[in-house]
Each structure stands twice: as C-alpha cells, then as structure tokens.
Amino acid sequence: MKKKNKPIWESRIKGNTSNTFQKVSSSIDIDKRLFKEDIAASIAHVEMLNRQKIINFKIKNKIVWGLKKIQNQIIKKKYIFDFKDEDIHMSIEKKLFEIIGDDAGFIHTARSRNDQVLVDLKIWMTNSNDKLIKMLNQTIKSILLIAEKNIYTVMPGFTHLKNAQPISFAHYLLAYVEMFERDKKRFETNLNSLSENPLGSAALSGTSFNIDRNFTTKKLGFKKATGNSIDTVSDRDFVLEFLFTSSVCAMHISRLAEEFIIWNSDAFKLITLNDKVVTGSSIMPQKKNPDTLEYLRGKVGQSYGNLFSMMTILKGLPLSYFKDLQDDKKFVFETFDTIVNSLKVLNEVLKNFSVNKNEMLKLAKKGHIAATDLADYLVKNLNYPFRKSYQITAKIVNYCEKNKKNLSDLSLKELKKIEPSLKDDVIDVFDLNKSINSKRSYGGTSFENIKKMIKKYKNA
C-alpha cells in the first residue's frame, strides 16, 4: 500500500490491470455515497476485534481515529476519490494506511469485502426505506387534505374511461391513499429483510477468528446475524424487494399522473394546474403543458428497468459472490433517487392544482350514470331478478339516446311507458347525490363512509 494506486492484491497479481478494465470495473463514483456506512461498520468491526482480544486497544484506537479523520475529510470535501482505488471500501482502507501506517492492515482481520459491502448497503437501504416511508406519509397527508375539501364534489367514476357511476372526488382520491398505504407496508416489510447482519460471514465460509457477531449486530442496529455465510454473500433478495416495492410505488405515481394529465386536458377540464407545475411551448404561445406529470409518468420505466436488470443478473448466477453483483448498488441508488424526486414532484403538484367542481358535475350528468341505480331500484321495489331489471333499464337508456335526453330529464309518464309498475319515488333514483350516498357498503362512496375513512387514515 506504500506505492500509489496499487491494490491490496498486488502481491498475488503480477503486472497492472489494464486501464480499460480499471475504468469499467471501478464503482467508486457510485458507491462513494456509502462512506458513512462503511466507516460506521468498520468502527464496529474493530471494536469487536478488540473486545475479543484479536487486536489490542492501542491499534483499535488508532484505526477508529483514522477512520473518523477520513470521514471528516470526506464531509468537508477535502478527500480525493480515485477510480484506481476501485470502490469506496478500498479507497478508505488505502487512505487509512496513509494516515496511521501499517496498523491499518488490522482493519480487515476476520472480514472480507463481500460481507463488508453488504453490511454497508443494508445500513444505507434501511435508512432509505425509512425516508421513503416518511415521504409517503407526507403524500398521504396532502391527499387527505384535498379529500376533506371535496367530500361533496360529485364526479363520474370511470370504467374503460367511460362514465360509469357517480362518485365523490374525495372517494377517488382515497383510492390513491390505499395504494400508497400498501406501498408503505411493502417498504416496512423490506426492513425485515434488511435487519439481518451480514458482517462476519467473510468471503463465503465464515472465519476461524473468535468473533462476536452479536456485538456488531447490536452495535449497527440489526436484529440478528445472518444464518448461512454462503447465502449471505450471494443474497440480493433484499435488493430485489426494494426494487420491486419502488417499481410498484412508481407505477401508482404514474397512474395518478396519467389521470391528472387527462383531466387537465381541454377535452375534460376537470382540474387546472397552477403555473408553478406547468411549462410552455417553444412555438405555441397559448400552451401550458403538464410536463411535471409527464415526468412522473415517464420515470416509472427506469424503476422497471433496474428491477428487471437485477433479476436478469441473478437468474442463473451460481453461489456465491461474482463481479456480476456489482451493479446492485447502481440500481438501488438510481431507483431510490428516482422515487424521492417523483414523490417531491408529486407533492408539488398536489399543492398546485384546483378542482373544477362545476365541470365534474357537468360531466357526471352525461352518460346515464344513474342507470345502475335504476336497475337496483327495480330489484328492491318490484322484486325483479337483477337480469330482468338490467334489460328494462337498458330499454329506458335506449329511449333516452333515441330522444336525446338524460335519465334525469324523463318524466314518470315516459318511464311508465316502458315499465308500467314504476312509482313516483323512482325519480329520486336519478339524483346524483342520493346515488352516491346510497353506496353505504364498507369501502363504498357514500359521504359518511368517506368521512369515516378520512378519520381512520388520519388516526393511523
């Protein structure tokens, strides 16, 4: 380590590695963000070595002092990252030699880069999962604030993007609360996979040194040590789980973005985006484009790509460690950054749009969206089988279309021409507010249900 830019294995490998391979195999530009985790894990490791009388107190203190000095240099941006050092782990170890001399060599006793990389990544991912959970909580809070103001905002619910049944806009928003709550649970579940400490597995077979894995487990905030050293160094299930969870979350964000793009369009006009979250056109002066939403919709592809890239790497990989696994950090970091930015952008959009309530109500009055309520009325009041009620209702809808009328425009006399048994109260069926409020089944769109669900979410 006294010669500049020479790797630790120079005593075994004769000659220099080709510059081309050094550049493509170096991951330091990516994994340098693990420096705090790497130093924390190294400090825990040498403290354990000292407790176990594997290294003495003086050497332990020298190493800890050197590591803290390195951390301080990196934080103050006085540290030079060199791609020839390959990764952050070797970079820090090399710098430690420069600071404290040959005693730095004790840092790697009873440890391999294989378990070292994993402990760093798991600590980083634990903190990252926690951050995403907090950001999702903020997103949910923002949606609930909007929902509270729109409990009585009537809009059409869609299937196949066609008017289907009347709903509350708040009920629509709460659908995304459910999605983001599931995302939160998945990120919380990921924390279980991240709670097993890989440190002490060494290269693949464990170590002959009398180490104490329970000490480093507690010191680093893990719940338990991993149970099989071979599986430990080859396991990337926790990476796949994070990438999958992030991809599902990105998909939910994309779906909301897509709907807002449609609703903001001149064809729908159900919402209006504030100027803070739109851009202009280079040629058409009148345009206000929903580029923020299109950004959210487009970014999901990157998350999917990283997930499938990692799955492809793992699909035929024998045990235990291979260079193929190096890209795991790249995929994790890229995906994390994408989700963080997407949630930030989404929260900006949620703060900067307005609901066009009149347009929503106007659209809800089209498409005969109370037809199902009429069919249900026939079942309840005339004791008809639902299929017969469906056929009668279809005839009434056909009559409306032929005569260019809405269901609510029909008189009792017109209705009785098709179904003579109908009574005066059938007219109430076409009241959109009454239709919404009749959906009292748990999870339905009734106003009282919505109020209860908002309260439930806020108290969760």
C-alpha positions in Angstrom: 0.0 0.0 0.0 3.0 2.3 0.1 3.0 2.5 -3.7 0.4 4.9 -5.1 -2.6 3.4 -6.7 -1.6 -0.2 -6.1 -4.4 -2.6 -5.0 -4.1 -4.8 -1.9 -3.7 -7.9 -4.1 -0.6 -6.7 -5.9 1.5 -9.4 -4.0 -0.5 -12.0 -5.9 -1.3 -10.4 -9.2 1.8 -9.5 -11.2 1.6 -6.5 -13.5 -1.0 -3.8 -13.7 -4.6 -4.4 -14.5 -5.5 -2.8 -17.9 -6.6 0.8 -17.7 -9.8 -0.1 -19.6 -10.8 -2.7 -17.2 -9.9 -0.5 -14.2 -12.3 2.2 -15.5 -15.2 -0.1 -16.3 -14.9 -2.2 -13.1 -14.5 0.8 -10.8 -17.6 1.6 -8.8 -16.3 4.4 -6.6 -18.3 7.1 -8.4 -21.4 5.1 -7.4 -20.6 3.6 -4.0 -18.8 6.6 -2.5 -22.2 7.6 -1.1 -21.7 4.6 1.3 -18.8 6.3 3.0 -20.6 6.9 6.3 -22.0 3.4 6.5 -18.6 1.9 5.6 -16.8 3.8 8.3 -19.5 3.0 10.9 -19.3 -0.7 10.1 -15.5 -0.7 10.2 -15.5 1.0 13.6 -18.0 -1.5 15.0 -15.9 -4.3 13.5 -12.6 -3.2 15.1 -14.3 -2.5 18.4 -15.5 -6.1 18.3 -12.0 -7.3 17.4 -10.6 -5.5 20.4 -13.3 -6.9 22.8 -12.5 -10.4 21.5 -8.8 -9.7 22.1 -8.0 -10.2 18.4 -6.4 -6.7 18.2 -5.2 -4.6 21.1 -6.7 -1.4 22.5 -4.0 0.8 21.0 -4.5 -0.4 17.5 -8.2 -0.2 17.8 -8.0 3.4 18.9 -5.6 4.3 16.1 -7.9 2.8 13.5 -11.0 4.5 14.9 -9.2 7.8 15.0 -8.0 7.4 11.4 -11.5 6.4 10.2 -13.1 9.4 11.8 -10.4 11.7 10.3 -11.3 10.3 6.8 -15.0 10.8 7.4 -14.3 14.4 8.4 -12.3 14.9 5.2 -15.0 13.5 3.0 -17.7 15.6 4.7 -15.6 18.7 4.2 -14.9 17.7 0.6 -11.2 17.5 1.1 -11.0 13.9 0.1 -10.0 12.8 -3.4 -11.8 9.8 -4.9 -9.7 7.9 -7.4 -11.2 5.4 -9.8 -8.0 3.3 -9.5 -9.0 2.6 -5.9 -11.9 0.6 -7.4 -14.5 1.2 -4.7 -15.2 3.2 -1.5 -14.1 0.3 0.7 -10.6 0.0 -0.8 -10.3 3.8 -1.1 -10.9 4.3 2.7 -8.6 1.4 3.6 -5.8 2.9 1.4 -6.3 6.3 2.9 -6.1 4.7 6.4 -2.7 3.3 5.6 -1.5 6.8 4.6 -2.8 8.2 7.9 -1.8 5.6 10.5 0.6 3.3 8.7 0.8 -0.5 8.7 -1.6 -0.9 11.7 -4.3 -0.1 9.2 -3.9 -3.7 8.0 -5.6 -5.0 11.1 -8.9 -3.5 9.9 -9.5 -6.3 7.6 -8.9 -9.1 10.1 -11.8 -11.6 10.0 -13.6 -9.6 7.3 -14.0 -9.7 3.5 -15.1 -7.1 1.1 -18.0 -9.5 0.4 -19.6 -9.1 3.9 -18.3 -5.5 4.1 -20.2 -4.4 1.0 -23.4 -6.0 2.2 -23.4 -4.5 5.7 -22.8 -1.0 4.2 -25.6 -1.4 1.7 -28.0 -2.8 4.2 -27.5 0.0 6.6 -27.9 2.6 3.8 -31.0 0.9 2.5 -32.6 0.7 6.0 -32.2 4.5 6.3 -33.5 4.9 2.7 -36.6 2.8 3.3 -37.3 4.9 6.4 -37.0 8.1 4.3 -39.4 6.8 1.7 -42.0 5.8 4.3 -41.8 9.3 5.7 -42.3 10.8 2.3 -45.2 8.6 1.6 -46.8 9.7 4.9 -46.5 13.3 3.6 -48.0 12.4 0.3 -50.9 10.7 2.0 -51.4 13.7 4.3 -51.5 16.0 1.3 -54.1 13.8 -0.4 -56.3 13.7 2.7 -56.3 17.5 3.0 -57.6 17.7 -0.6 -60.1 14.9 0.0 -61.6 16.7 3.1 -62.4 19.7 1.0 -64.1 17.6 -1.7 -66.3 15.1 0.1 -69.4 16.6 -1.6 -67.7 17.1 -5.0 -69.6 15.0 -7.5 -67.9 13.4 -10.4 -68.3 10.4 -12.7 -66.4 7.3 -11.8 -65.0 5.7 -14.9 -64.5 2.2 -16.3 -62.9 1.9 -19.7 -62.6 5.7 -19.4 -66.4 5.9 -19.9 -68.8 7.4 -17.4 -69.9 4.6 -15.2 -71.4 5.6 -11.8 -71.4 8.8 -9.8 -68.8 9.1 -7.0 -67.3 11.7 -4.7 -64.0 13.2 -5.8 -62.8 12.5 -2.3 -63.6 8.8 -2.8 -61.4 8.8 -5.9 -58.5 10.4 -4.0 -58.8 7.9 -1.2 -58.2 5.1 -3.7 -54.6 6.5 -4.1 -54.3 6.7 -0.3 -55.0 3.0 -0.3 -52.3 2.4 -2.9 -49.7 4.5 -1.1 -50.6 2.8 2.2 -49.8 -0.6 0.6 -46.5 0.9 -0.7 -45.7 1.9 2.9 -46.4 -1.6 4.1 -44.1 -3.1 1.5 -41.3 -0.7 2.4 -41.9 -1.6 6.1 -41.7 -5.3 5.2 -38.4 -4.7 3.4 -37.0 -3.6 6.7 -37.3 -7.2 8.0 -35.1 -8.4 5.2 -32.6 -5.7 5.9 -32.5 -6.4 9.7 -30.1 -9.4 9.4 -26.4 -8.5 9.9 -24.1 -10.0 7.2 -20.8 -8.9 8.9 -18.8 -11.9 10.0 -19.7 -14.1 7.0 -16.4 -13.0 5.5 -15.7 -14.2 1.9 -18.2 -17.1 2.0 -17.4 -19.6 4.7 -17.2 -17.5 7.9 -13.9 -17.1 9.8 -11.7 -19.0 12.1 -11.3 -15.9 14.4 -13.3 -15.9 17.6 -15.5 -13.0 16.5 -18.7 -11.9 18.2 -21.4 -11.3 15.6 -24.0 -10.4 18.2 -21.9 -7.4 19.2 -21.7 -6.0 15.7 -25.4 -6.8 15.2 -26.5 -4.7 18.2 -23.9 -2.0 17.5 -25.0 -1.5 14.0 -28.8 -1.7 14.7 -29.6 -5.1 13.2 -31.9 -7.5 14.8 -29.9 -10.7 14.2 -27.0 -12.2 12.4 -27.5 -14.0 9.1 -27.6 -17.8 9.4 -25.6 -19.1 6.4 -22.4 -17.5 5.2 -22.7 -18.7 1.6 -26.2 -17.4 1.3 -25.3 -14.2 2.9 -22.6 -13.1 0.4 -24.7 -14.2 -2.6 -28.1 -12.9 -1.3 -29.6 -10.0 -3.1 -33.3 -10.7 -2.3 -33.4 -7.6 -0.2 -32.3 -5.6 -3.3 -35.0 -7.2 -5.4 -37.6 -6.5 -2.8 -36.6 -2.8 -2.6 -36.6 -2.5 -6.4 -40.0 -4.2 -6.7 -41.5 -2.1 -4.0 -40.1 1.0 -5.6 -41.4 0.0 -9.0 -45.0 -0.6 -7.7 -44.8 2.8 -5.9 -43.6 4.4 -9.1 -46.4 2.8 -11.0 -49.0 4.2 -8.6 -47.5 7.7 -9.0 -47.6 7.2 -12.8 -51.3 6.2 -12.7 -52.2 9.3 -10.8 -50.1 11.4 -13.1 -51.8 9.9 -16.2 -55.3 10.7 -14.8 -54.3 14.2 -13.9 -52.9 14.7 -17.4 -56.2 13.5 -18.9 -58.3 15.6 -16.5 -56.2 18.7 -17.1 -56.7 18.4 -20.9 -59.0 20.7 -22.8 -61.3 17.7 -23.5 -62.0 17.1 -19.8 -61.2 20.3 -17.9 -61.8 18.6 -14.6 -58.8 20.1 -12.9 -56.5 23.1 -13.6 -52.8 23.0 -12.9 -51.1 26.1 -11.3 -48.4 27.8 -13.4 -45.8 26.5 -10.9 -46.2 23.0 -12.2 -46.6 23.6 -16.0 -44.3 24.6 -18.8 -44.7 26.5 -22.0 -44.3 25.6 -25.7 -41.4 26.7 -27.9 -43.7 27.7 -30.7 -47.3 27.8 -29.4 -47.7 30.8 -27.1 -51.0 29.7 -25.7 -49.8 26.3 -24.4 -49.4 25.3 -20.7 -48.1 21.8 -20.7 -48.3 19.3 -17.8 -44.6 18.4 -18.0 -44.3 17.7 -14.3 -46.9 15.0 -14.6 -45.3 13.6 -17.8 -42.0 13.4 -15.9 -43.8 11.2 -13.2 -45.3 9.0 -15.8 -42.1 8.5 -17.7 -39.8 7.8 -14.7 -41.5 4.5 -13.9 -39.7 3.0 -16.8 -36.3 3.5 -15.1 -37.6 1.7 -12.0 -38.9 -1.2 -14.0 -35.6 -1.4 -15.9 -33.5 -1.6 -12.8 -35.7 -4.3 -11.3 -35.5 -6.5 -14.4 -31.8 -5.9 -14.8 -31.1 -7.1 -11.3 -33.4 -10.1 -11.8 -31.6 -11.0 -15.0 -28.2 -10.8 -13.3 -29.4 -13.2 -10.6 -31.4 -15.7 -12.6 -28.5 -18.1 -13.5 -25.8 -17.0 -11.0 -24.2 -19.9 -9.1 -23.2 -19.4 -5.5 -21.6 -17.4 -4.1 -20.1 -14.0 -5.0 -19.4 -12.8 -8.5 -18.5 -9.5 -10.1 -21.9 -9.5 -11.8 -23.4 -8.4 -8.5 -21.5 -5.1 -8.5 -24.4 -3.2 -10.3 -26.8 -3.9 -7.4 -25.8 -0.5 -5.8 -26.2 1.4 -9.0 -29.7 0.0 -9.4 -30.7 0.7 -5.8 -29.3 4.3 -5.8 -30.8 5.2 -9.1 -34.2 3.8 -8.1 -34.1 5.5 -4.7 -33.2 8.9 -6.3 -36.0 8.5 -8.8 -38.6 7.7 -6.2 -37.5 10.5 -4.0 -37.7 13.0 -6.8 -41.0 11.7 -8.0 -42.6 12.0 -4.6 -41.2 15.5 -4.3 -42.7 16.5 -7.7 -46.0 14.8 -6.9 -46.3 16.7 -3.6 -45.7 19.9 -5.6 -48.5 19.0 -8.0 -50.9 18.2 -5.1 -50.3 21.7 -3.7 -50.7 23.4 -7.1 -53.9 22.3 -8.8 -57.5 23.3 -8.4 -60.7 21.2 -8.8 -63.2 22.4 -11.4 -66.3 21.2 -9.5 -68.8 22.5 -12.0 -67.1 20.7 -14.8 -67.0 17.5 -12.8 -70.7 17.8 -12.1 -71.5 18.7 -15.7 -69.6 15.6 -16.9 -71.4 13.5 -14.2 -74.7 14.4 -15.7 -73.7 12.8 -19.0 -73.7 9.1 -19.9 -76.7 8.0 -17.9 -74.6 7.1 -14.9 -77.6 6.5 -12.6 -78.6 3.6 -14.8 -77.3 1.0 -12.2 -79.3 2.8 -9.5 -82.5 2.4 -11.6 -81.8 -1.3 -12.1 -81.2 -1.7 -8.3 -84.5 0.2 -7.7 -86.4 -2.4 -9.8 -84.9 -5.2 -7.8 -85.6 -3.6 -4.4 -89.1 -2.3 -5.1 -90.6 -4.6 -7.8 -88.8 -7.7 -6.7 -87.5 -8.4 -10.2 -84.4 -10.5 -10.8 -81.4 -8.3 -11.5 -81.1 -9.5 -15.1 -84.7 -8.6 -15.9 -84.1 -5.2 -14.2 -80.9 -4.7 -16.3 -82.9 -5.4 -19.5 -85.7 -2.9 -18.6 -83.1 -0.2 -17.6 -81.3 -0.8 -20.9 -84.6 -0.1 -22.8 -85.0 3.1 -20.9 -81.4 4.2 -21.7 -82.0 3.3 -25.4 -85.1 5.5 -25.2 -83.1 8.4 -23.8 -80.4 8.1 -26.5 -83.0 8.0 -29.3 -84.8 11.1 -27.9 -81.5 12.9 -26.9 -82.4 13.0 -23.2 -80.7 12.3 -20.0 -82.3 9.9 -17.5 -83.0 12.8 -15.2 -85.0 14.5 -17.9 -87.5 11.7 -18.2 -91.0 12.2 -16.8 -92.8 9.5 -14.8 -95.2 9.1 -17.7 -92.3 8.3 -20.1 -90.8 5.9 -17.7 -94.1 4.1 -17.3 -94.5 3.5 -21.0 -91.6 1.1 -20.7 -92.2 -0.2 -17.2 -95.8 0.4 -16.0 -95.2 -0.7 -12.4 -92.9 2.2 -11.6 -94.0 4.6 -8.9 -93.4 8.3 -8.2 -90.3 7.8 -6.0 -88.4 6.4 -9.0 -87.5 10.0 -9.9 -85.2 10.2 -6.8 -83.0 7.5 -8.3 -81.6 10.0 -10.8 -80.4 12.4 -8.1 -76.6 12.0 -8.2 -76.1 13.0 -4.5 -78.6 10.4 -3.4 -77.0 7.8 -5.7 -73.6 8.5 -4.1 -74.9 8.5 -0.6 -76.7 5.2 -1.2 -73.4 3.3 -1.6 -73.1 2.6 2.1 -71.4 -0.8 1.9 -68.0 -0.8 3.6 -65.5 0.9 1.2 -68.3 2.5 -0.8 -68.5 6.1 -1.9 -71.2 7.4 0.5 -70.4 10.7 2.1 -70.5 9.2 5.6 -68.2 6.4 4.6 -65.7 8.9 3.2 -65.7 10.9 6.4 -65.1 7.8 8.4 -62.2 6.6 6.1 -60.5 10.1 6.2 -60.7 10.0 10.0 -59.3 6.4 10.0 -56.4 7.4 7.8 -55.6 10.5 9.8 -55.6 8.5 13.1 -53.4 5.6 11.6 
